[in-house]
């Protein structure tokens, strides 16, 4: 279970997060709104009270500045999509990786590999490298390789493809009416390439895609999408993570069954921003006791999560060094790379 943390919400809210970590033996955090120093202090505090080191995540698609007021931002993906030299994209990925590592972040939920074929898309748009599957694939791969070269895990999103929707899955369940043939040829192309090049994680979107999943069932809760397509057809062996489970595109399903349990049964390893963690844990535990979840299935995800923590060096955990942190995340070379990227895009 991974909880949302916004340090700008203040000390009382941070105390609540501490209690959640202690009570629920939490696995990870996803940091958002705040500033650099507050996040570093909170990270060190939360790690110090956790029996097993926490996997720290962020949505830092164009850099840590996407979330933190005083951190550095690189150009949005759509600007980078106009850059001909992919070595530059690789360098942007590297610097984002350097920043994340310095701040104690282990997984960046990026790159966005959605192919932006719908100009009315309200939620992807400039977060995509563009509308051409070949260009999106090349740019995503360059970004991923740069970032992962710094020991930061990447997470391609939003599987199976959020680029051609006219609705926002934060607010409702968008429908994608493509055939499975079209999805394989276009939307899955970046995933296939990135998976073959060491992609560590995939985030699954809340979408209604009738051609590959039961009608009306969000793709994030679909065994067909996760087990059959992502794991079997695309041969993905890394961490499978949900998009936020408090988003309206999936939260309506709580009337039917516990969403955390449904997501776990569908094949996820990491559950992000559950609406009710104690309820989710008890539902999964109850299903385990009834034999709906086997020991093998549970240990499969547990071992994958522990392996991810090992991979990012949490077996040799060190607190974030506060001294010089703001300067390290805002270097002259970042400014130079930013100017170069904007210049090349023009």
N, C-alpha and C positions, 0 to 999 in steps of 0.2 A: 504494500500500500504506500502510495506517495501523496503527501499532503502539500497544498499550496501555501507558500509563505510570502507575505508582502511586509517587509520590515517597516515600511512607512506607516503601517497600522499601529505601531507603537508597542511599548513594553508589556502592557496587559495582554495584548494579542500574542506576543512572543511567549509569555508565561503559559498561555493556553496551548500553544504548540508543544512546549516542553512537556506538559501533562499528557498530551496525545502520544508523544514519543514514548514516554515512560509506561503509560497504561497499555498501549497496544503493540509494544515492541516493534515500532515502525521500521520500514525498510528504506524509505527514501523521502526526499523533499524536492519540491520544484519551486525555486525562488522566482519572485517577480518584482513588483514595484518597490523602489527604495533607493538607497545610495550605496556606494562601494563599501565604505567603512562599516556601516550598520550591518550589511550582509555578511561581511567577514567576521564581525564579532558574533553575530547570531550563529553562523556556521560553526565556529569554534565551540560555542556554548552547547549547541545541539549535539555535536559530535561527542563532546565530553560526557554527556549523560546517556549515550546510547551504548548498549552492550556490544552490538555488532555495528561497525562503522556504517553510516548512512550514505546511500548513493545520492549525490546532489545533482539535480538537473536544472536546466534553464531553457526557456525558449529564447535563444539568442541568434535569430536567423541572420541578422545583419550586424551581429556583435552584441556585447554585453549592454551597450547603450540602448538596445531595443527595450530593455526593462529598467535600467538604472540611470537616474538623472545625470550623474557626473561621469559616466563611462563612455567609451568610444563607440561610434557607429560608423560602419562602412556602408557603401551604396546598397540599396535594396536589390534583390535578385533581378528584377526586370532591367535595371540599369546594367548590372553585370552581364545580363544576357546579350547586351549589345557590344560587349568587349570581344574582339576577335582572338586575342591571345589568352589561351586557357591557363598559361603559366601564372598570369596575374590573378586569376580566380583561385588557383592553388595557393598563392601567397596570401590572399584574403582569408581563405580557410585556415591557413597556418596561424596567422595573427589572431584570429578569433579563438583558435585552440590554445595559443599561448596565454591570452587573456583569461580564458575560462579556467585553465589549470592554475594560474597564479591566484585566482579568487576561490579556489577550492571546489570548483564545479567539475563533475566527471562526465556528464552526458549533456550534449546540446541537442535539443529536439530540432534538428536541421540536418541536411538541407530539405527545403520544400521541393519535391520532385513533381508537383502537379503541373500538368500541361494546360496552360490557360487559354483554352479554345472558346470560352464564352466571355465576350466583352462585358456582359452584365453581371459577371461574378462579383458578389458583394463582399467576399471574405478572402479570396486568394489574390487576384489582380496582380499588383506590383510585387507580391511575395513570390511570384513564379518567375522563372528565368525566361518565360515566353510561351509562344503557342506552337513552336516547332519541336517535335519529339526528339530529333537528333541533337539540336542545340541544348535542350533541357538536359538530355542524358550526358552530354560532354561537360556541361557546366557543373551539374550536380556531382559528377565523378571527380572533377578537379577540386571542387570545394571540399568534398568528403575526404579525399586523399590528403589534402593539406591539413585539415583539422585533425584527422585521426593519426597523422604523423607525429602530432604533439601529445599523443596518449589520451586524447579526449574521444569518447564514443560519439558517433553520429547516429541520427535516427531519421531515416527517410520518411517523408509524410506527404499527403495523407492517403494511405492505401485504402481502397484500390484506385483512387484518383478523384480529387475534389475540384479539378480544373474546369469542368464543364457543368457547373451548377449555377442556378440563378437565385438560390436561397442560401442562407447562412446556417450551418449546423449548430451554432451556438443558440439559435432561436427556434429552429424547427428541424424536421428531418428532410433534407433535400433529396430529390429523386434524380438518378442518372439513368436515362433510358437507352443506353448503348447495348449492342449485342455483345456476347462474350468474345466473339471474333475481333470486334473493334477494340475492346479493352485490352486483349492480348497484344494487338498490333501497335496500339498507341500508348494507353495509360501505363501498361506494365513494362514498357521498354526501359525506362530509367531503372526500375527496380531490378530487372534481370541483370543489367550491367553492373549496378552497384553491389548486388548480392555476390556476383562473381569476383568482385574486387574487395572483399572483406568488410562489407557493411555490417555494423554491430547490432543495429536495432531498427525496427520498423514500427511506426505509429499507425494504428488502424483508425480510419475515420468513421463517423456516424452518418452513413448514407443509405438510402433505399436504392438498391441496384437489382431489380427483378430478374435480370438475365443470369445472375450468378448466385443469388440468394433468395430465400423465401420472401415473398412480397411483404413489404411493410416492416420486416425485421432489419434493424440497423446492422450494417456490415460488421460493426464492432462486436456484435453478439452472435455472429454467424460462423458455425463450424465449417460450412461450405467454403466461406471466404478465407478463414484463417488456416484450418487444417488441410483442406484439399488444395486450395489455390496457392496460398503463400508458402506453406510448409512443404507440401508434396510437389505441386507443379513447378514452383519457382525455387524449390529446394533451399528455403531459408532456414538457417539453424540458429540464428541469433535471438536476441530478446524481442519479444512481441509485446508492445505497450499500447494501452488504450489511449485514445484522445480523452480529454477531460470528461469524467463520468457525470459531472453536474450540468453538462450542456443539454439544452432542451431536445436536441436531436436524438438523445438516448434516454434521458431521465424520465420521460413519459412511460417507459417500459416498467418502471418500478411498481406499477399497478398490477402487472402480470406476475413477476417473480423478482427476487432480489437481483439487481443489476450486477453487483460485484460477483455473485455466484455465476450468473449467466456468462459474464465476460471471462471468468476463469475456466468454465466448462467449454467455452468456445475455443480456448487455446492461448489466452494471454498469460504472460509471466508477471507483468507490472500493471497495477491498477492505479490510474492517476486521478486525483481529486474526487474520491468517493463522496457521496452525499452523507453517508452514515457508516463510518468505519467499524464501530463495535457490531452493528447489525450485519455488515458484510462479513466480518470475521466469524460471527456465530453461525451465519448461513452456510459458509464454506465448511466450518467445523462440523456442523450438523450433517451436511451432505457427505463428508468424509466418514463420519461414524455410521451412516446408513449404507455406505459402500458405493454411493454415487460417484465419489472421487476415490480413486485407488491410491495406495501408497506410492506406486510408481509414478502416477500423474503428478502428485504433489511434490515428490522429490525431484522430478524432472525440472519443474520451475524453480524450486528452491536452489538446486545446484546451478542452474543457469544464472540466477541472480548473484549467488556467491562467486561464481566464476567471473561475472562482470565486475564485481567489487575487487576481486583479485587482479583482474586485468588492468584496472585503473590505479592500482597501487595501494588499495586500502588495507592490505595486509601489513603495510608499513606506513600507517597513517601518521601524518604530521599536521599540526594546526596551521592555519593560514597566517603568514607573517604580515602583521599590520604595517610595520615600518616600510615606507616607500611604495605602498600599494597603489595609491592614486597615480603616482608618477609612472609606475610600471604598466598601468593600464591606459596611459595616454602618452605614448612616446612619439618622438619626432618621426621615426620610421613609419608609424601608423598614419600620421598626417601625409607623409610623402606618398605612401601606397594609395591612400584615399584620393589624392589629387591625380595620381597616375591613372587609377581606375576610372574616375570621372572623365578625364581627358580622353582616354581610349574609347570610352562609351560614346562620347560625342563624335 
